[in-house]
Amino acid sequence: MKSRRVFTGAVLVLSSLTVASMGAPAAGARTAAAEPTPGPAADGEVGVLNWAGCRWNASGERRTYILSGDWDGDGDDTPGFAFDDGSGFTWHLRDDNSGGDADHTFAYGRSGDFPAVGDWDGDGRDTVGISRTNASGLTWHLRDQLAGGEADRTFDFGPADVHCPVAGDWDGAGGDGPGYTLRNSGSLTWYLRNALSAGPANHTFPYGTAPGGRLAAED
């Protein structure tokens, strides 16, 4: 399956498709366009892209992360977003590349987490996860279902000062693994791991500048 997904706030456009507003409570409508474009927040304030934080800031502590994934396993990636209202995340995912109500809506993650999207069990369907910084580093909490609940996989990978967590099928074996970028003198270094477990990165290389680059994964 060829797919491009957006992780933790980096905006990705599916070809040249423009996705109209997705009906959802609280977060307000968003439009994916050919270039990142600020959109109105629910309270009328203007959102801005904050690449240094790898997130879309709506206003104050409220953040909307733009996502895409193959939620229903039909081979096509479709849009979604995760909204951090200050108390936790609500995910709004749609199975069609069109406007309308979300097909999957659920709560998962704490406020301040970084959302992630990937095929964690290799079944051809993308599900959700979060990575959470703590004193010892970055801990990943991944779900195999599009629903709230306890994580199916939990492991540590990455430092506490990570620039942006990502996920993708780095080895072409099917199923996605974790990754992250670190800033180093204005440039980005990527650290990618093939397995959903703690351990060293399998792939490390410099690519891109920070801030200003959009981070996405492709499999």
N, C-alpha and C positions, 0 to 999 in steps of 0.2 A: 504494500500500500504506500503510495506516494503522498506525503502530507507535510504541510507546514503548520506549525503551531506557535502561538504566542505564549510566552511564559512570564509571569510576574510583571505584567504591565507593559511589556514591549508590544507595540502595535504592529500587526501583520495584516495585509490585505490578501484575500483569496483572489488571485488573478487581478482583474480590474473591476471585480464585482463590488458594488456599493450595497452595503447592508443597511436597510432602513431601520427605524426605531423598533426596538424589541420591547413589547409591553412587559413591564415589571414594576413591582412596588418599590417605593423608596428611592431606588437608584436613579430614576429618570431615564430618558431615552438617550442613546448614543448612536453615532453614525460612524462607520468605518469608511474612510476615504483613501484616496491614492497617497496622501501624505497625512501624518498626524495632525489632527485638527482639534483645537479646544472645543468642548461642548458644555452646555449649561448643566449645572448641578441642580438637584431637586429644589434647593432653596433659591434658585435664580443666580447664584454666584457662578463665575466662569471657571471651569476647570483648566488646568495647564498640565503639560507633560513635564515630568521631573525625571530626567534620565539618570541623574546621580542617585536617586532613590529607587529607580527602576519601577516606578509606579505612576499611575494617573492620579493626581491630586484633585479631588473635587472641591473640598474646602476644609481647612483645619485637619482633623484626624480622620475625616471620612475619605475613603479612597475606593476608586473603581478600577479593577484590573481587567484589561481586555484580553480575551482568550479565544482559541478555536481548537476544535478536535472532532474526531469521529465518534460522536456520542452513542450512535445506534449501530455501529459496525457495518454500515452499508458501503464503506469505501470512500465516502465524501466527508471532508471536514466542514463543519458549520460553526457559527459564531456562539459566543457566550461571554459572560462577564461575572466576576466575583466582586461583591460589594462589601466593604469593611465599614460598618456603621459606628465603630468605636467600641462595640461590645463583642463582635465576632463577624464571621463572614456568612453571607448568603450568596449562593451560586444560582445563576440564571442561564440555562443552556438551551439552545434551540436546535432541532434536528433538520431544519431547512434553511437554505440561504435566502431568506426573505424576512420581512418584518412580521411581527405577530407576537403572541404570548410565548413565554418560555415553555418548553416541553418538560424540563426537569428543573425543579426549584427545591433547594434544601440548604440547611445550615451545616457548615463544617469549617473548623478552624477558629483560632483566637484572633482578636484584633492585633495587628502588628505582624502577623505571619506573612510569608510570601506564598501565594498560590502556585501550584504546578499542575500540569496536565500531561498525561502519558498513558501508554498501554503497559500497565505494570505486570500483568499476568500473561501477556502474549496471546490474548483471545481475539485481537483485532478491534477491540473497542477501547476508546480512551476514557479514563476515569480521572479522578481528581486526587490532589494531595496538597500538602503544605510543607514548607520548610521553616524551621523556627530557630532563631539565634538564641544562644544561651552563653553562660560563662565559659564553657568548654568548646563551643563551636556551633555548627549548624546541624540540627536534627531534622530528619525527614519523616513525615507521617503520611502514608499513602493508603488510599482506599481503592478496593476493586469494584465498588458499586457506586452508582450515581445517587448517593444518599448519605445522610449524616450517620454517625456511629463511631465505633472505635477503629483505629487504624489497623489495616491488615498487615502492614510492614512498617517497622520503625527502625531507623539506623542513623548513625552519625556519619556525615561526609561534608567537609568544608569547614572553614574557619568562621569565627564570629564576625569578622570584618568583611564578609563576602560582599562583592559589588552587586551581583545578580545571579540567583539560582536559575538553572535551565534544566531541561530534560530532553532526551532524544534517543533514537536507535543508533548508537555510535558505531556498532560493529556489524550492522546489517543482519543480525541473527533473529530479529523479531523480538518485540518487547523493548521498552525504553529504560534507559539508565539515567542516573543523576549527573549533574554537572554544575559548575559555577564559574564565574569570572571574577578576577581580582584586578584592581587598578594598580598600575605601576608606571609612575612618571607620565601620566596622561595617556597611556596605552592600556589595552586589556590583555590579560593572559587567561586562557581557557584551561579548565581542569575537568576532564570528563571520565566517568567510570562506567564500565559495561554492566556491572552487577548492582542489584539493589541491596547493597550491604556496605558496611564500613570497610575501609581499606584505601590504598593509594590510588591515585588517578591512573587510568590506562593510557590517556592521551593528554598531553600538555603542550601548548603552543601559544605564541602571541598572535592576536588578530583583532584589529579594530582600535578605536580610540575611545576615551571616556572623558566627559560625557559626550553624547551626540549620536552614538551608534544604536541602532535597533537590534535587540537580541532575539533571535528565533532559532528554532531547531528544525531540521528537515530529516525525514527518513524515507 
